[in-house]
C-alpha cells in the first residue's frame, strides 16, 4: 500500500462528515426508503427475537453499510486521481488508448 492506512481512514471520514455529504444522504430517496424498511423489519422481529439479537443485527448491518460507503469513497478518490493523471498527461494516455484501439482492430 502506497499510502498510510490511517491517513486514508482520516481522509474518508473527513469527506463523509461534511455538510455536503450529509445533504446527499438525507435527500437520497433510496437511502430513506431502505432505512425505513430496515427499521420496520427489525421492529417487527422484536416480538420473536431478543433485543440483544436485534441490536446485534443493527450493528452488523450498519458496519456493513459503513464498509461499503468507505470503499465507494476510496474508489471515488482513485477515479479522481486517474482523471487528474489523464488531464495532466493527455498525450501519453491518447497514445496508449490509440495503441489499444489499433491492437483490438488487428485482432478482429
C-alpha positions as a printed Julia matrix, in Angstrom:
108×3 Matrix{Float64}:
   0.0     0.0     0.0
   1.44    3.32   -1.03
  -0.48    5.49    1.41
  -0.68    5.25    5.16
  -3.98    3.47    6.06
  -4.55    5.84    8.99
  -4.27    8.8     6.61
  -6.81    7.19    4.24
  -9.17    6.48    7.15
  -8.99   10.08    8.32
  -9.44   11.42    4.79
 -12.53    9.32    4.09
 -14.05   10.17    7.47
 -13.41   13.85    6.82
 -15.2    13.63    3.48
 -18.19   11.82    4.99
 -18.53   14.33    7.82
 -19.11   17.33    5.55
 -22.45   19.09    5.24
 -22.46   18.24    1.53
 -22.2    14.51    2.25
 -24.9    14.73    4.91
 -27.23   16.55    2.49
 -26.68   13.85   -0.14
 -27.54   11.11    2.36
 -30.55   12.9     3.85
 -32.03   13.75    0.45
 -31.49   10.36   -1.17
 -34.91    8.69   -1.53
 -33.45    5.19   -1.86
 -31.48    5.57    1.37
 -34.55    6.92    3.16
 -36.85    4.17    1.91
 -34.48    1.33    2.68
 -33.68    2.77    6.11
 -37.39    2.95    6.94
 -37.88   -0.61    5.68
 -34.98   -1.94    7.74
 -36.24   -0.24   10.91
 -39.72   -1.63   10.29
 -38.4    -5.16    9.75
 -36.19   -5.01   12.85
 -39.08   -3.7    14.94
 -41.36   -6.49   13.7
 -38.71   -9.04   14.72
 -38.67   -7.76   18.31
 -41.7    -9.95   19.02
 -39.79  -13.08   18.02
 -36.15  -12.48   18.97
 -34.35  -10.81   21.82
 -33.48   -7.12   21.84
 -29.83   -8.13   22.02
 -30.15  -10.04   18.76
 -31.94   -7.11   17.1
 -29.22   -4.72   18.25
 -26.52   -7.12   17.04
 -28.2    -7.29   13.62
 -28.48   -3.49   13.53
 -24.82   -3.0    14.47
 -23.62   -5.54   11.91
 -25.79   -4.04    9.19
 -24.51   -0.55    9.99
 -20.92   -1.83    9.92
 -21.62   -3.43    6.53
 -23.05   -0.19    5.13
 -20.14    1.78    6.57
 -17.61   -0.54    4.94
 -19.35   -0.28    1.57
 -19.54    3.51    1.85
 -15.86    3.74    2.72
 -14.99    1.5    -0.23
 -17.04    3.71   -2.54
 -15.34    6.86   -1.24
 -11.88    5.32   -1.67
 -12.78    4.22   -5.2
 -14.01    7.74   -5.95
 -10.65    9.08   -4.82
  -8.87    6.63   -7.13
 -11.07    7.72  -10.04
 -10.31   11.38   -9.28
  -6.58   10.62   -9.24
  -6.84    8.77  -12.56
  -8.79   11.66  -14.11
  -6.16   14.09  -12.81
  -3.42   11.97  -14.41
  -5.23   11.9   -17.75
  -5.8    15.66  -17.67
  -2.12   16.31  -16.88
  -0.74   13.81  -19.4
  -3.24   13.72  -22.28
  -0.68   12.82  -24.95
   0.62    9.83  -23.03
  -2.88    8.46  -22.49
  -4.02    9.27  -26.02
  -1.12    7.21  -27.37
  -1.98    4.34  -25.02
  -5.66    4.41  -25.99
  -4.8     4.58  -29.68
  -2.46    1.57  -29.34
  -5.25   -0.4   -27.65
  -7.74    0.52  -30.39
  -5.32   -0.45  -33.17
  -4.45   -3.73  -31.45
  -8.14   -4.54  -30.99
  -8.81   -3.75  -34.64
  -5.98   -6.04  -35.77
  -7.33   -8.93  -33.66
 -10.7    -8.87  -35.44
